[in-house]
Amino acid sequence: MLTTAKTLSPGTKISPPLSARLMPYALLAPAFVVTLFIVFFPMVQAVYTSFFDLILWKPNASRFVGFGNYIKLFGDKVFWISLGHTALWIGLTVPLQMALGLVTALLLNREFPWRGLARAMIIIPWALPSVVIALMWRWIYDPNTGVLNDILIYLSVVQQAVPWLADPDLALYAIIATLTWQGFPFFAVMILAGLQGIPKSQYEAASIDGASSWRQFLHITLPGIAPVLGTAGLLRVIWVANSMDVIFVMTGGGPGYATHTLPLYAFVKARQNLDFGYGTSIAVTFTILLGAVVALYLVRTMREVER
């Protein structure tokens, strides 16, 4: 018995079977379900809770207030203080981390003895838990037993011990210095990886043309690591903005409200005062503000790529 085979023209496309087309969705389904329940469901629940006057120590008095919690934010002085501190917290910490990480990466990219050990040691601040770093720097800043005051007094920079974490004018900047020390290795590692990808032939050609080291840095190094700086900067903005553990351990938000940021204020309201309705409204507002900043950054980045 003879069977006839259908001949296909060269331009005919063979569609894959249904099981093959559904396979990618089946593989992504577990991750999607986990993300849905761990990330998106709590986000929706937080938005829903923010529309209620919900205080856990008086659950029977819970009532729907609509946008009442959000309207209340406009008259909350602590909210505006925390918002200003959050902007200062991000605006100083991330550029300082990036600058220190850039200098460190440029040094580690040079040839010198024990370079491998130096590259391994530089990651230590980033690897330490935030609580350990906060406790360590609390001791460093201590006005009675802290090593920082001892060094400054020995060098005659100050005449008496400075209460770094007890002074409202210095506390936030002291914590910014702590987080800068913790986070700069992230930039150093990322930038160092970017430097490795710049061809050495570009520097050799620039040297032959008589370009100075500074001009090589401006016209070769910076453009070569610009994508790395952009990605790492965006990640650090998000992480630093949401960081509150170092502040909580070092000062608890004090003295007064001197080191309050929006994530910490939301935590204090929700977890310590048990005012979940108002606390979640602060968190949702902060998420919207941070999301707007990230969206503006992404739009600007996409426009630069299109150019």
C-alpha positions as CSV (number, residue, x, y, z in Angstrom):
1,M,0.0,0.0,0.0
2,L,1.5,3.3,-1.1
3,T,1.2,6.5,1.0
4,T,1.4,9.9,-0.6
5,A,3.3,12.6,1.2
6,K,2.3,16.2,0.9
7,T,5.0,18.4,-0.5
8,L,5.4,21.8,1.1
9,S,6.6,24.9,-0.7
10,P,9.8,26.6,0.5
11,G,7.8,29.5,2.0
12,T,5.3,27.4,4.0
13,K,5.6,27.8,7.8
14,I,5.0,24.8,10.0
15,S,3.1,25.9,13.1
16,P,4.3,24.1,16.3
17,P,1.8,21.8,18.1
18,L,-0.4,23.3,20.8
19,S,1.6,21.7,23.6
20,A,4.8,23.4,22.4
21,R,3.1,26.8,22.2
22,L,1.8,26.4,25.8
23,M,5.0,25.2,27.3
24,P,6.6,28.6,28.0
25,Y,3.4,29.7,29.8
26,A,3.3,26.5,31.8
27,L,6.9,27.0,32.9
28,L,6.3,30.7,33.9
29,A,3.0,29.9,35.7
30,P,4.5,28.9,39.1
31,A,6.7,32.0,39.3
32,F,3.7,34.1,38.2
33,V,1.4,32.6,40.9
34,V,4.1,33.0,43.6
35,T,4.7,36.7,42.6
36,L,0.9,37.3,42.5
37,F,0.4,36.1,46.1
38,I,3.6,37.4,47.6
39,V,3.9,40.8,45.9
40,F,0.7,41.9,44.2
41,F,-1.9,40.6,46.6
42,P,-0.2,42.3,49.6
43,M,0.0,45.5,47.5
44,V,-3.7,45.5,46.8
45,Q,-4.5,44.7,50.4
46,A,-2.3,47.6,51.5
47,V,-4.2,50.0,49.2
48,Y,-7.5,48.6,50.5
49,T,-6.4,49.0,54.2
50,S,-5.4,52.6,53.6
51,F,-9.0,53.5,53.0
52,F,-10.0,52.5,56.5
53,D,-9.4,54.0,60.0
54,L,-8.0,50.8,61.3
55,I,-6.3,50.8,64.7
56,L,-5.6,47.3,66.0
57,W,-6.0,48.2,69.7
58,K,-9.6,49.3,69.0
59,P,-10.8,46.9,66.2
60,N,-14.5,47.5,66.8
61,A,-14.0,51.2,65.9
62,S,-12.7,50.4,62.4
63,R,-14.6,52.4,59.7
64,F,-14.2,53.2,56.1
65,V,-12.9,56.7,55.5
66,G,-12.1,56.7,51.8
67,F,-9.3,59.1,51.1
68,G,-9.4,60.5,54.6
69,N,-6.0,59.1,55.5
70,Y,-4.5,60.7,52.4
71,I,-6.1,64.0,53.1
72,K,-4.7,63.8,56.6
73,L,-1.2,63.5,55.2
74,F,-1.3,67.1,53.9
75,G,-1.7,68.4,57.5
76,D,0.8,66.1,59.0
77,K,4.0,68.0,59.8
78,V,5.9,64.7,60.5
79,F,5.0,63.5,57.0
80,W,6.5,66.5,55.4
81,I,9.6,66.4,57.6
82,S,10.0,62.7,56.7
83,L,9.5,63.4,53.0
84,G,12.3,66.1,53.1
85,H,14.6,63.7,55.0
86,T,13.8,61.0,52.4
87,A,14.8,63.3,49.5
88,L,18.0,64.3,51.4
89,W,18.7,60.7,52.3
90,I,18.5,59.6,48.7
91,G,20.0,62.7,47.1
92,L,23.2,62.5,49.2
93,T,23.7,58.7,49.8
94,V,23.4,57.5,46.2
95,P,25.8,60.1,44.6
96,L,28.3,59.6,47.5
97,Q,28.2,55.8,47.1
98,M,28.6,56.2,43.3
99,A,31.5,58.6,43.6
100,L,33.3,56.5,46.2
101,G,32.6,53.3,44.2
102,L,33.9,54.9,41.0
103,V,37.2,56.0,42.6
104,T,37.6,52.5,44.2
105,A,36.9,50.8,40.9
106,L,39.4,52.9,39.1
107,L,42.1,52.1,41.7
108,L,41.2,48.4,41.7
109,N,41.5,48.3,37.9
110,R,45.2,49.2,38.0
111,E,48.0,46.7,38.3
112,F,49.5,46.5,41.9
113,P,50.5,43.7,44.3
114,W,47.8,41.9,46.1
115,R,45.1,43.3,43.8
116,G,43.1,40.1,44.0
117,L,43.0,40.3,47.8
118,A,42.0,44.0,47.7
119,R,39.1,43.2,45.4
120,A,37.9,40.5,47.8
121,M,38.3,42.7,50.9
122,I,36.4,45.6,49.4
123,I,33.2,43.6,49.3
124,I,33.1,43.2,53.1
125,P,31.0,46.2,54.0
126,W,28.4,45.1,51.4
127,A,28.4,41.6,52.7
128,L,27.8,42.5,56.4
129,P,24.2,42.5,57.7
130,S,22.7,46.0,58.1
131,V,22.1,45.4,61.8
132,V,25.7,44.6,62.4
133,I,26.8,47.7,60.5
134,A,24.4,49.8,62.4
135,L,25.6,48.5,65.8
136,M,29.2,48.9,64.8
137,W,28.8,52.5,63.7
138,R,26.8,53.3,66.8
139,W,29.8,52.4,68.8
140,I,32.1,54.4,66.4
141,Y,29.9,57.5,66.9
142,D,29.5,57.0,70.7
143,P,30.5,60.2,72.5
144,N,32.0,58.4,75.4
145,T,33.7,55.3,74.0
146,G,33.6,55.9,70.3
147,V,36.8,55.7,68.3
148,L,35.8,58.6,65.9
149,N,35.8,61.2,68.7
150,D,39.1,59.9,70.0
151,I,40.7,60.3,66.6
152,L,39.3,63.8,66.0
153,I,40.3,65.0,69.5
154,Y,43.8,63.5,69.1
155,L,44.1,65.3,65.7
156,S,42.8,68.5,67.4
157,V,39.9,68.7,64.9
158,V,37.5,69.0,67.8
159,Q,38.0,70.0,71.4
160,Q,35.4,67.8,73.0
161,A,33.4,64.7,72.1
162,V,30.6,65.3,69.5
163,P,27.3,63.6,70.1
164,W,26.9,62.5,66.5
165,L,23.6,60.6,66.9
166,A,22.1,62.8,69.6
167,D,22.5,66.1,67.8
168,P,19.5,66.8,65.5
169,D,21.6,68.7,63.1
170,L,24.2,65.9,62.7
171,A,22.3,62.6,63.2
172,L,21.0,62.2,59.7
173,Y,24.3,63.1,58.1
174,A,26.1,60.6,60.4
175,I,23.7,57.8,59.2
176,I,24.2,58.9,55.6
177,A,27.9,58.4,56.1
178,T,27.2,54.9,57.5
179,L,25.1,53.9,54.6
180,T,27.6,55.3,52.1
181,W,30.3,53.1,53.6
182,Q,28.0,50.1,53.4
183,G,26.8,50.6,49.8
184,F,29.8,51.9,47.9
185,P,31.2,48.3,47.3
186,F,28.2,47.6,45.2
187,F,29.1,50.4,42.8
188,A,32.8,49.5,42.9
189,V,32.1,45.9,41.8
190,M,29.6,47.0,39.1
191,I,31.8,49.7,37.7
192,L,34.9,47.5,37.8
193,A,33.0,44.9,35.7
194,G,32.2,47.7,33.3
195,L,35.8,48.9,33.1
196,Q,36.9,45.3,32.2
197,G,34.7,45.6,29.1
198,I,36.3,48.7,27.7
199,P,38.9,47.7,25.0
200,K,42.4,48.7,25.9
201,S,43.0,49.6,22.3
202,Q,40.9,52.7,22.8
203,Y,43.2,54.0,25.5
204,E,46.3,53.1,23.4
205,A,44.9,55.0,20.4
206,A,44.0,58.0,22.6
207,S,47.6,58.0,24.1
208,I,49.1,58.0,20.6
209,D,46.9,61.0,19.7
210,G,48.2,62.8,22.8
211,A,45.1,62.7,24.9
212,S,45.7,63.3,28.6
213,S,44.5,60.9,31.3
214,W,41.7,63.2,32.2
215,R,40.5,63.4,28.6
216,Q,40.7,59.7,28.3
217,F,38.5,59.4,31.4
218,L,35.9,61.8,30.0
219,H,35.7,60.5,26.5
220,I,36.4,56.8,26.9
221,T,35.9,55.7,30.5
222,L,32.7,57.5,31.3
223,P,30.9,56.7,28.1
224,G,32.0,53.1,28.5
225,I,30.6,52.7,32.0
226,A,27.5,54.9,31.5
227,P,25.1,52.0,31.1
228,V,26.5,50.4,34.3
229,L,26.2,53.7,36.2
230,G,22.6,54.1,35.1
231,T,21.5,50.6,36.0
232,A,23.4,50.6,39.3
233,G,22.2,54.1,40.2
234,L,18.6,53.1,39.6
235,L,18.9,50.0,41.8
236,R,20.5,51.9,44.6
237,V,17.9,54.7,44.5
238,I,15.2,52.0,45.0
239,W,17.2,50.2,47.7
240,V,18.3,53.3,49.6
241,A,14.8,54.8,49.4
242,N,13.3,51.7,51.1
243,S,16.2,51.3,53.6
244,M,15.2,51.9,57.2
245,D,16.9,49.2,59.2
246,V,20.1,51.1,59.7
247,I,18.2,54.2,60.8
248,F,15.9,52.2,63.1
249,V,18.8,50.5,64.9
250,M,21.1,53.6,65.1
251,T,18.6,56.2,66.2
252,G,15.0,54.8,66.0
253,G,14.1,57.9,64.0
254,G,15.3,60.4,66.7
255,P,16.4,62.6,68.3
256,G,12.8,63.8,67.9
257,Y,12.0,63.4,64.2
258,A,15.6,64.3,63.0
259,T,16.1,61.0,61.2
260,H,12.6,60.1,60.2
261,T,12.1,58.9,56.6
262,L,8.9,57.9,55.0
263,P,9.5,54.1,55.2
264,L,10.4,54.5,58.9
265,Y,7.4,56.7,59.6
266,A,5.1,54.2,58.0
267,F,6.7,51.4,60.1
268,V,6.3,53.4,63.3
269,K,2.7,54.2,62.6
270,A,1.7,50.7,61.6
271,R,3.9,48.5,63.8
272,Q,4.4,50.5,66.9
273,N,1.3,52.7,67.1
274,L,-0.8,49.9,65.5
275,D,-2.5,52.5,63.2
276,F,-2.5,50.3,60.1
277,G,-4.9,52.5,58.2
278,Y,-2.7,55.6,58.4
279,G,0.6,53.7,58.2
280,T,-0.4,52.0,55.0
281,S,-1.5,55.3,53.5
282,I,2.0,56.6,54.1
283,A,3.5,53.5,52.5
284,V,1.2,53.7,49.5
285,T,2.0,57.4,49.0
286,F,5.7,56.7,49.2
287,T,5.4,53.9,46.7
288,I,3.6,56.2,44.2
289,L,6.3,58.9,44.6
290,L,9.1,56.4,44.2
291,G,7.4,54.8,41.2
292,A,7.0,58.2,39.6
293,V,10.8,58.9,40.0
294,V,11.6,55.4,38.5
295,A,9.2,56.0,35.6
296,L,10.8,59.4,34.8
297,Y,14.2,57.8,34.9
298,L,13.1,54.9,32.6
299,V,11.5,57.3,30.1
300,R,14.6,59.5,30.0
301,T,16.8,56.4,29.5
302,M,14.7,55.1,26.7
303,R,14.8,58.5,24.9
304,E,18.6,58.5,25.2
305,V,18.8,55.0,23.8
306,E,16.6,55.9,20.8
307,R,18.9,58.8,20.0
